[in-house]
Amino acid sequence: MKRALASRLSSAAAAAAGPARHSSSSSASRASSTLAALYPGSSLNRPDYSPARALELLRDHFAPAVARAPKGNDIVCASAQGAWVTDVGGRRFLDLQTGIGVQSTGHAHPRVVAAVAAQMAKGAHLQQNCMISQPVLRLLEALHEATPKGLSRFFFNCTGAEAIESAVKLARHETGRQNVVVFNGGFHGRSLTTLAMTTSKYAYRVGYGPLPSGVHVAKFPYCLHCPAAPAGGGCCGDALEGLETLLREQSAPADTACIVIEPVLGEGGYVVPPAGFLRALRALCDRHGILLVLDEVQSGVGRTGKMWAFEHEGADFLPDILVFAKGIASGVPLSGIATRPGMMLKSPSGSMGGTFGATAVSAAAAVATLETIREERLVENAALRGAQLAAGLRALQAEFPQHILDVRGRGCMVGLEFAAPLGSGRAGAVTAEAMKEGLLLLTTGWRETIRFIPPLIISEAEVALALDKFGTALRRVLKAL
């Protein structure tokens, strides 16, 4: 009886996913109706929460330290499809937040929905220490195809912070060294070790000390704000020289296990390092026997117009450890690391693991995500739509040169920095106004910067609409100055 019910649920949910790509919210409604009919006492039969009731529940029972953006956000989601979110009042929002870069294939992609529904009916967890999960085997094959040759051993966690911790643990095992070097402006998580590595802004760290030792912070090459930057552009080399100094004064190479860097700063402002910087890091690491760890939690899985952001450095460039999360499973929690084949062999049995590292459902979602990215050519789409987005934002910069300082990024990972006093709230004001126009955006870093993180499935027409909505919001804010 239970098996028959599971089969009915799987069939209903898979049918509800439908063959269409992202046509409407009707598929989700059909799935909900089917489940509600099977379980009359289910919460699915309760009415939607009003914004007032939702805010009351959050105020009385939820952690107030969890920020919600933009300011004034009272969106109670009723459904989400593709690049769009619909709230309980029927308002529609074009989503360029994507759960902070998580919904790579958009909301409720039919292929991902069908894969998750089918696997739920066969077994949701299938814990990695207890049995061999076939979805995990499929994920190993899919990742082996999706990562460059030379990164062929994988380990799975649930969150980005866990994966960073796994990378640091592994680097210490592999090298027998203890110290970690990171860069200012980096964000690596909110666990204690990753907090010690995070410097994008103090809000994440304040009041949580003392933090773990052994973490040293080097200067990130943020050339826009470097006083020594050459007038004609390019990098002065100050950040690399500072790193060399750090290795002489604070963390001897013989004590340094790894250097951890985001190929594009995420929470630090969507800053791309200057050409040649990552290659110089690779050479420095090779010279001293230090492992190079690339945190692609936000920049990976097609986000920058390459499958992995480090691939912009050329086919011969490889990290020792690659960290991924966010977009890998289209909203189902999953993270992990990819390493060179000879690594992980020193780690004693039992030293790596985790209750929720690659459940059967998360692995199935990740496989479906990677298949969708490949078959729908979403990496190429990210490059095209990112170029369209950046060009539109640069047109606004040309219109308002006294207000927009910089437009930067790669692919569908684009930042716009205002020439506004620090702490003025300019970026937050524009994102709040954009929300009124039906466009969801986020700020990033402690400077006045907005980030644009559309799903990789976003269309040319949707990017044009986003630019139109953003332009309207921008003009309204600037007019009021």
Backbone torsions as a table, in degrees:
resi	resn	phi	psi	omega
1	MET	NA	-46.3	178.6
2	LYS	-62.4	-39.0	-179.8
3	ARG	-66.0	-39.5	178.8
4	ALA	-64.6	-40.6	178.9
5	LEU	-64.6	-42.9	178.6
6	ALA	-60.9	-39.5	179.1
7	SER	-64.8	-41.0	179.2
8	ARG	-64.4	-42.6	179.0
9	LEU	-62.8	-43.9	179.9
10	SER	-62.8	-45.2	-179.4
11	SER	-63.6	-41.2	-179.1
12	ALA	-65.2	-44.4	-178.2
13	ALA	-69.1	-39.8	178.9
14	ALA	-66.0	-39.4	177.8
15	ALA	-65.8	-37.2	179.5
16	ALA	-65.6	-30.1	179.0
17	ALA	-61.6	-37.4	173.0
18	GLY	71.8	162.8	179.6
19	PRO	-81.1	-21.3	-176.8
20	ALA	-68.6	155.9	-174.3
21	ARG	-72.7	-63.9	178.8
22	HIS	-149.2	56.7	-168.5
23	SER	-71.8	-45.4	-176.7
24	SER	-165.9	-175.6	178.3
25	SER	-90.3	3.7	-176.0
26	SER	-63.9	-34.4	179.8
27	SER	-62.8	-43.1	177.6
28	ALA	-63.8	-38.5	179.2
29	SER	-63.8	-40.6	179.0
30	ARG	-63.3	-42.4	179.6
31	ALA	-63.4	-44.1	179.8
32	SER	-63.5	-41.8	-180.0
33	SER	-63.3	-40.8	179.5
34	THR	-63.2	-46.5	-179.7
35	LEU	-66.4	-40.5	179.6
36	ALA	-63.2	-36.7	178.8
37	ALA	-68.6	-36.6	179.6
38	LEU	-71.2	-31.3	-177.6
39	TYR	-128.4	85.2	-176.4
40	PRO	-58.4	-28.1	-179.5
41	GLY	-85.7	4.6	-176.5
42	SER	-68.6	153.1	175.6
43	SER	-64.6	-15.4	176.8
44	LEU	-63.6	-20.0	179.3
45	ASN	-88.2	-1.3	178.2
46	ARG	-84.6	153.7	178.0
47	PRO	-68.7	160.1	177.0
48	ASP	-61.7	154.9	174.2
49	TYR	-79.3	133.8	171.9
50	SER	-74.3	155.5	176.0
51	PRO	-55.0	-38.9	-179.3
52	ALA	-62.7	-44.9	179.6
53	ARG	-68.2	-38.6	178.8
54	ALA	-61.5	-46.5	-179.7
55	LEU	-65.4	-34.2	177.6
56	GLU	-65.0	-45.8	178.5
57	LEU	-62.5	-44.0	179.0
58	LEU	-63.0	-42.5	-179.3
59	ARG	-62.8	-40.8	-172.7
60	ASP	-87.4	-24.6	-168.8
61	HIS	-132.9	-6.6	-176.4
62	PHE	-110.9	154.9	-179.2
63	ALA	-61.5	117.4	-177.8
64	PRO	-69.7	-15.5	179.7
65	ALA	-74.5	-10.0	176.2
66	VAL	-80.0	108.0	-176.7
67	ALA	-77.7	150.3	175.6
68	ARG	-127.1	133.1	-174.7
69	ALA	-130.9	153.2	-1.9
70	PRO	-72.1	175.2	177.9
71	LYS	-58.9	135.9	-178.5
72	GLY	86.1	7.5	-177.3
73	ASN	-68.5	110.5	176.4
74	ASP	-120.3	27.2	-176.7
75	ILE	-72.5	117.0	172.3
76	VAL	-103.5	109.0	-171.3
77	CYS	-70.7	129.6	172.6
78	ALA	-96.4	-38.4	178.9
79	SER	-163.0	162.2	177.2
80	ALA	-145.2	130.9	-179.8
81	GLN	-139.6	130.7	177.4
82	GLY	59.9	-122.3	-179.8
83	ALA	-98.1	13.7	-171.7
84	TRP	-123.5	144.2	174.5
85	VAL	-121.1	135.5	176.7
86	THR	-117.1	130.1	-179.5
87	ASP	-93.4	176.3	-174.3
88	VAL	-66.6	-17.2	176.8
89	GLY	-91.6	2.4	179.3
90	GLY	89.1	1.7	177.6
91	ARG	-72.5	142.1	178.8
92	ARG	-112.8	138.5	-177.8
93	PHE	-127.7	132.5	172.6
94	LEU	-80.6	117.6	-167.1
95	ASP	-94.6	103.1	172.3
96	LEU	-109.8	25.3	167.7
97	GLN	-100.0	-41.6	-178.6
98	THR	46.6	43.0	178.8
99	GLY	62.8	34.4	-174.4
100	ILE	62.5	50.9	172.9
101	GLY	82.5	20.5	-175.8
102	VAL	-91.0	-43.0	-172.7
103	GLN	-79.6	70.4	-175.5
104	SER	-61.2	-41.5	-179.5
105	THR	-95.4	17.5	-178.2
106	GLY	82.5	175.5	178.9
107	HIS	-76.5	133.9	171.7
108	ALA	52.7	46.9	175.7
109	HIS	-60.0	129.6	-174.5
110	PRO	-53.6	-37.3	-178.8
111	ARG	-67.5	-39.9	179.5
112	VAL	-70.4	-42.9	178.3
113	VAL	-58.1	-46.2	-179.0
114	ALA	-64.3	-40.6	-179.5
115	ALA	-65.2	-42.6	179.8
116	VAL	-65.9	-45.5	-179.5
117	ALA	-61.5	-44.2	-179.0
118	ALA	-63.9	-41.8	-178.2
119	GLN	-73.0	-35.1	176.6
120	MET	-56.2	-38.2	-179.1
121	ALA	-72.7	-20.1	-179.2
122	LYS	-97.3	-20.6	-176.5
123	GLY	147.0	122.5	-171.5
124	ALA	-85.4	-40.0	-169.2
125	HIS	-102.6	-68.5	179.7
126	LEU	53.7	63.4	-169.4
127	GLN	-55.9	138.8	-169.0
128	GLN	-64.7	-25.2	177.7
129	ASN	-84.1	-13.0	-171.8
130	CYS	-104.0	-25.7	-178.9
131	MET	-163.4	167.0	176.2
132	ILE	-91.5	119.4	-178.2
133	SER	-95.2	125.5	180.0
134	GLN	-63.4	-39.3	175.7
135	PRO	-59.0	-34.4	177.3
136	VAL	-67.6	-38.5	176.3
137	LEU	-61.5	-43.2	177.8
138	ARG	-63.9	-36.3	179.2
139	LEU	-67.1	-38.8	176.8
140	LEU	-59.5	-43.9	178.5
141	GLU	-64.7	-42.9	-177.9
142	ALA	-66.0	-41.4	179.0
143	LEU	-68.7	-35.4	177.8
144	HIS	-60.7	-35.2	176.8
145	GLU	-76.6	-30.6	-173.4
146	ALA	-88.0	-11.6	179.2
147	THR	-108.7	150.2	-179.6
148	PRO	-61.0	152.1	176.0
149	LYS	-57.2	131.2	-176.8
150	GLY	115.2	-16.7	172.2
151	LEU	-117.2	96.5	-168.6
152	SER	-133.5	7.4	175.8
153	ARG	-121.9	136.8	-170.8
154	PHE	-130.3	153.7	172.9
155	PHE	-143.5	144.1	-171.8
156	PHE	-117.7	141.8	172.7
157	ASN	-127.3	-167.3	-179.2
158	CYS	-106.2	-41.5	-176.0
159	THR	-120.6	163.8	178.1
160	GLY	-61.9	-41.6	179.4
161	ALA	-60.5	-42.3	177.5
162	GLU	-60.4	-41.7	-178.7
163	ALA	-66.3	-37.9	175.5
164	ILE	-63.3	-43.8	177.2
165	GLU	-59.8	-41.2	178.2
166	SER	-62.0	-39.8	179.2
167	ALA	-64.6	-41.5	179.6
168	VAL	-67.2	-45.0	177.4
169	LYS	-56.8	-46.3	-178.0
170	LEU	-64.2	-43.1	179.7
171	ALA	-59.8	-39.3	178.4
172	ARG	-67.4	-40.7	176.3
173	HIS	-63.0	-44.8	-174.9
174	GLU	-67.1	-38.3	-173.3
175	THR	-100.4	-20.2	-173.5
176	GLY	71.6	16.2	180.0
177	ARG	-112.1	163.1	-171.8
178	GLN	-112.2	-26.3	-169.1
179	ASN	-85.7	154.9	179.2
180	VAL	-128.3	134.5	175.6
181	VAL	-110.2	129.9	176.7
182	VAL	-126.3	-176.5	-176.4
183	PHE	-124.7	146.1	178.6
184	ASN	-64.2	143.7	-174.5
185	GLY	91.7	-7.5	-178.0
186	GLY	-80.5	149.6	171.9
187	PHE	-125.5	126.3	-177.5
188	HIS	-129.2	-0.1	176.6
189	GLY	138.7	-179.6	-176.2
190	ARG	-119.3	3.0	170.4
191	SER	-70.5	167.9	-173.2
192	LEU	-62.3	-45.0	179.1
193	THR	-64.6	-45.0	-178.7
194	THR	-71.9	-26.5	172.4
195	LEU	-64.2	-39.4	177.5
196	ALA	-62.9	-24.5	-179.9
197	MET	-91.6	-10.7	-173.5
198	THR	-97.7	127.6	-178.8
199	THR	-135.9	17.6	-175.1
200	SER	-66.3	-32.7	169.5
201	LYS	-166.2	156.2	-171.0
202	TYR	-72.6	-18.0	-176.9
203	ALA	-55.5	-31.3	-178.5
204	TYR	-73.1	-26.1	-170.6
205	ARG	-108.5	-21.5	-169.0
206	VAL	-59.8	128.4	176.9
207	GLY	84.9	0.2	-176.0
208	TYR	-103.7	2.7	-178.7
209	GLY	-76.0	167.4	-0.4
210	PRO	-76.0	141.3	178.7
211	LEU	-91.8	160.4	-178.9
212	PRO	-55.1	145.6	-179.3
213	SER	-86.0	177.7	177.0
214	GLY	88.4	7.9	178.9
215	VAL	-110.3	127.0	-179.0
216	HIS	-121.7	139.2	-172.5
217	VAL	-109.2	123.5	176.8
218	ALA	-103.7	166.5	-178.7
219	LYS	-80.3	130.9	174.2
220	PHE	-84.8	141.2	-177.6
221	PRO	-77.8	78.4	178.2
222	TYR	-89.9	80.7	-167.6
223	CYS	-61.5	-28.9	-179.4
224	LEU	-59.5	-32.3	-176.9
225	HIS	-114.6	20.2	178.4
226	CYS	-90.1	120.4	-178.2
227	PRO	-65.7	-18.5	-178.9
228	ALA	-99.5	5.8	-177.8
229	ALA	-61.3	135.8	178.8
230	PRO	-59.5	143.9	-177.4
231	ALA	-59.9	-34.7	-178.4
232	GLY	-87.2	8.1	-178.3
233	GLY	97.6	177.0	-176.8
234	GLY	93.0	-179.7	-175.3
235	CYS	-109.2	138.4	180.0
236	CYS	-79.6	-13.6	-179.7
237	GLY	86.8	5.4	-176.0
238	ASP	-64.6	-40.2	-177.7
239	ALA	-65.2	-42.0	179.3
240	LEU	-67.0	-40.0	177.6
241	GLU	-64.0	-38.6	177.9
242	GLY	-64.1	-36.8	177.5
243	LEU	-65.5	-43.1	176.8
244	GLU	-59.3	-40.5	178.5
245	THR	-64.4	-42.5	178.6
246	LEU	-58.0	-41.0	-179.3
247	LEU	-71.4	-15.1	175.5
248	ARG	-94.0	-28.8	-172.1
249	GLU	-106.4	-32.6	-171.2
250	GLN	-116.4	-44.2	-177.1
251	SER	-133.3	100.4	-179.3
252	ALA	-59.2	142.6	177.6
253	PRO	-50.5	-36.0	-179.4
254	ALA	-68.2	-15.1	177.0
255	ASP	-105.0	-3.1	-171.1
256	THR	-101.0	114.1	-178.5
257	ALA	-77.4	-43.6	-173.7
258	CYS	-156.5	157.5	168.7
259	ILE	-112.7	126.5	-176.4
260	VAL	-114.8	128.5	-178.7
261	ILE	-147.2	147.4	169.8
262	GLU	-87.2	127.1	178.1
263	PRO	-60.9	-26.7	168.0
264	VAL	-134.5	122.1	179.5
265	LEU	-57.4	132.2	179.2
266	GLY	-91.7	-83.7	179.4
267	GLU	-66.9	-11.5	-179.7
268	GLY	-87.3	3.3	174.5
269	GLY	122.9	10.8	-178.8
270	TYR	56.5	53.9	-177.5
271	VAL	-103.1	127.0	176.3
272	VAL	-92.4	128.2	177.8
273	PRO	-65.4	154.9	-179.3
274	PRO	-64.8	156.2	179.9
275	ALA	-54.4	133.5	176.7
276	GLY	93.5	-14.5	-175.3
277	PHE	-67.8	-46.6	-179.6
278	LEU	-65.1	-35.4	176.9
279	ARG	-66.6	-37.3	176.7
280	ALA	-64.5	-37.9	175.5
281	LEU	-62.4	-42.8	179.4
282	ARG	-59.4	-44.4	-179.6
283	ALA	-65.3	-41.2	179.4
284	LEU	-63.8	-43.5	179.0
285	CYS	-62.3	-43.7	179.2
286	ASP	-62.2	-38.0	-178.7
287	ARG	-64.3	-34.7	-174.1
288	HIS	-108.5	3.1	-178.8
289	GLY	70.1	27.8	178.7
290	ILE	-95.8	140.9	178.7
291	LEU	-83.3	138.5	177.5
292	LEU	-99.3	117.9	-179.1
293	VAL	-110.4	123.1	177.5
294	LEU	-104.2	119.6	177.8
295	ASP	-87.7	99.1	178.6
296	GLU	-108.0	32.7	177.5
297	VAL	-56.1	-43.8	-178.9
298	GLN	-98.8	-29.9	-173.1
299	SER	-92.2	-9.2	-173.9
300	GLY	-86.3	-178.8	175.0
301	VAL	60.9	48.4	172.3
302	GLY	87.1	-6.6	-172.4
303	ARG	-57.0	-38.6	-173.4
304	THR	-96.0	10.5	-176.8
305	GLY	88.4	1.4	165.8
306	LYS	-128.3	158.4	179.9
307	MET	-58.8	-40.7	176.9
308	TRP	-129.2	138.7	-175.2
309	ALA	-59.4	-32.4	-178.2
310	PHE	-67.1	-15.8	179.4
311	GLU	-69.8	-13.7	172.3
312	HIS	-66.1	-16.2	-179.6
313	GLU	-82.7	-9.0	179.8
314	GLY	116.9	160.6	-173.6
315	ALA	-67.7	-22.2	-176.8
316	ASP	-92.9	4.8	-177.7
317	PHE	-97.5	128.4	178.9
318	LEU	-140.1	141.7	167.0
319	PRO	-81.5	172.9	170.3
320	ASP	-85.1	-35.8	178.4
321	ILE	-135.2	129.9	175.7
322	LEU	-110.2	130.6	179.0
323	VAL	-109.2	131.1	-179.5
324	PHE	-134.5	158.3	177.8
325	ALA	-170.3	-139.7	175.0
326	LYS	38.1	-96.3	-171.2
327	GLY	-73.2	-0.9	-172.4
328	ILE	-68.1	-26.2	-175.6
329	ALA	-132.1	22.5	172.5
330	SER	54.4	39.5	175.0
331	GLY	106.4	-13.0	174.3
332	VAL	-87.5	130.8	-174.2
333	PRO	-60.9	120.6	176.6
334	LEU	-163.7	139.1	173.9
335	SER	-145.4	175.9	178.2
336	GLY	177.8	-179.4	175.8
337	ILE	-129.4	148.8	173.5
338	ALA	-121.5	136.1	-175.8
339	THR	-134.0	171.3	172.0
340	ARG	-64.5	152.0	-170.4
341	PRO	-61.5	-27.7	-177.8
342	GLY	-82.0	-1.7	-177.4
343	MET	-90.4	166.9	-178.2
344	MET	76.1	-5.2	-176.4
345	LEU	-76.9	-20.9	179.2
346	LYS	-83.7	-18.8	-174.5
347	SER	-69.6	126.9	-179.2
348	PRO	-66.8	151.2	-179.9
349	SER	-56.9	132.5	-179.8
350	GLY	92.8	-11.7	-178.6
351	SER	-78.2	-15.3	176.5
352	MET	-123.3	136.2	-179.1
353	GLY	171.9	-165.1	-179.9
354	GLY	155.5	137.8	-176.3
355	THR	-58.6	-42.7	-174.3
356	PHE	-110.1	25.5	177.1
357	GLY	-77.3	107.8	-179.7
358	ALA	55.3	72.9	168.7
359	THR	-68.2	166.9	179.5
360	ALA	-60.5	-40.2	-178.9
361	VAL	-69.2	-44.4	-179.8
362	SER	-65.7	-37.0	177.5
363	ALA	-65.7	-41.1	178.0
364	ALA	-62.9	-40.6	178.0
365	ALA	-64.3	-39.3	-179.4
366	ALA	-67.6	-41.7	177.5
367	VAL	-61.3	-44.9	178.5
368	ALA	-63.0	-37.5	177.6
369	THR	-63.2	-48.4	-178.6
370	LEU	-65.1	-37.5	177.0
371	GLU	-64.8	-42.3	180.0
372	THR	-64.2	-44.4	179.4
373	ILE	-59.2	-41.6	-179.2
374	ARG	-71.1	-51.0	-172.0
375	GLU	-73.5	-31.5	178.5
376	GLU	-94.3	5.8	176.2
377	ARG	53.1	50.5	-175.3
378	LEU	-76.5	-24.5	174.7
379	VAL	-64.5	-44.7	177.4
380	GLU	-64.3	-39.5	179.2
381	ASN	-65.0	-37.9	177.8
382	ALA	-61.1	-40.0	178.4
383	ALA	-65.5	-44.6	-178.2
384	LEU	-67.8	-49.1	-176.7
385	ARG	-71.5	-30.9	175.2
386	GLY	-65.7	-40.3	177.0
387	ALA	-64.3	-40.7	177.5
388	GLN	-62.6	-44.9	-179.9
389	LEU	-63.1	-47.9	-179.6
390	ALA	-62.4	-40.2	179.3
391	ALA	-63.2	-41.1	178.5
392	GLY	-65.1	-38.9	178.7
393	LEU	-70.4	-34.5	177.2
394	ARG	-69.6	-29.3	174.3
395	ALA	-64.9	-38.5	175.6
396	LEU	-68.2	-34.9	176.6
397	GLN	-63.3	-40.0	177.9
398	ALA	-66.0	-31.8	178.1
399	GLU	-74.5	-33.7	-177.5
400	PHE	-127.4	60.8	-175.1
401	PRO	-63.9	-25.3	-179.6
402	GLN	-78.8	-11.8	-177.2
403	HIS	-111.8	-30.7	-177.4
404	ILE	-107.4	116.3	-175.3
405	LEU	-83.9	-38.0	-172.1
406	ASP	-157.6	145.3	168.1
407	VAL	-124.9	127.4	-172.2
408	ARG	-152.3	171.0	175.8
409	GLY	132.9	-171.8	177.9
410	ARG	-140.3	133.7	178.6
411	GLY	55.9	-136.0	179.7
412	CYS	-90.0	44.3	176.0
413	MET	-139.1	82.8	-168.5
414	VAL	-120.0	134.2	176.9
415	GLY	-116.6	145.5	175.1
416	LEU	-126.1	118.2	-177.7
417	GLU	-106.0	131.9	-179.8
418	PHE	-87.5	147.2	170.6
419	ALA	-86.6	71.6	-175.5
420	ALA	-131.6	153.2	178.9
421	PRO	-57.7	140.2	178.0
422	LEU	-61.4	134.3	-178.4
423	GLY	84.2	2.3	-178.9
424	SER	-71.2	-21.6	-178.1
425	GLY	78.0	16.1	-177.4
426	ARG	-59.8	-47.6	-178.5
427	ALA	-62.3	-43.9	178.9
428	GLY	-64.0	-37.1	178.5
429	ALA	-64.2	-39.8	-179.2
430	VAL	-70.5	-40.2	178.6
431	THR	-65.9	-36.1	177.6
432	ALA	-66.0	-39.5	178.8
433	GLU	-69.8	-36.6	177.9
434	ALA	-63.8	-36.1	177.4
435	MET	-60.2	-36.7	177.2
436	LYS	-64.9	-26.0	177.9
437	GLU	-86.6	-1.0	-179.2
438	GLY	86.4	28.9	179.2
439	LEU	-127.3	124.6	-178.4
440	LEU	-99.5	121.4	-179.9
441	LEU	-134.3	167.0	176.2
442	LEU	-129.9	154.2	168.7
443	THR	-88.3	173.4	177.1
444	THR	-154.3	141.2	177.6
445	GLY	73.4	-179.4	-179.2
446	TRP	-95.0	-7.4	170.9
447	ARG	-85.8	169.3	-175.3
448	GLU	-81.2	82.2	-172.8
449	THR	-130.5	138.2	173.8
450	ILE	-108.6	141.0	175.4
451	ARG	-113.1	144.0	179.5
452	PHE	-115.2	116.2	-174.8
453	ILE	-129.1	66.8	-177.9
454	PRO	-69.3	159.0	171.4
455	PRO	-65.1	153.1	-176.5
456	LEU	-69.5	-12.7	179.5
457	ILE	-89.2	0.5	-174.9
458	ILE	-58.7	142.7	-176.0
459	SER	-94.7	167.5	176.4
460	GLU	-59.6	-42.7	-179.8
461	ALA	-64.9	-37.4	-179.9
462	GLU	-70.2	-36.9	175.3
463	VAL	-64.1	-43.1	178.4
464	ALA	-61.0	-40.6	178.6
465	LEU	-66.4	-40.7	178.2
466	ALA	-61.2	-42.7	178.6
467	LEU	-64.0	-38.3	178.2
468	ASP	-64.8	-45.4	179.0
469	LYS	-64.3	-42.3	180.0
470	PHE	-64.9	-43.0	179.2
471	GLY	-59.9	-40.8	178.2
472	THR	-62.8	-46.2	179.7
473	ALA	-64.3	-42.4	-179.4
474	LEU	-61.3	-48.7	-178.9
475	ARG	-61.3	-37.5	-179.3
476	ARG	-65.5	-41.4	179.6
477	VAL	-68.9	-45.3	-178.0
478	LEU	-66.9	-33.3	178.9
479	LYS	-64.8	-31.0	-177.0
480	ALA	-81.9	-6.7	-178.3
481	LEU	-67.1	NA	NA
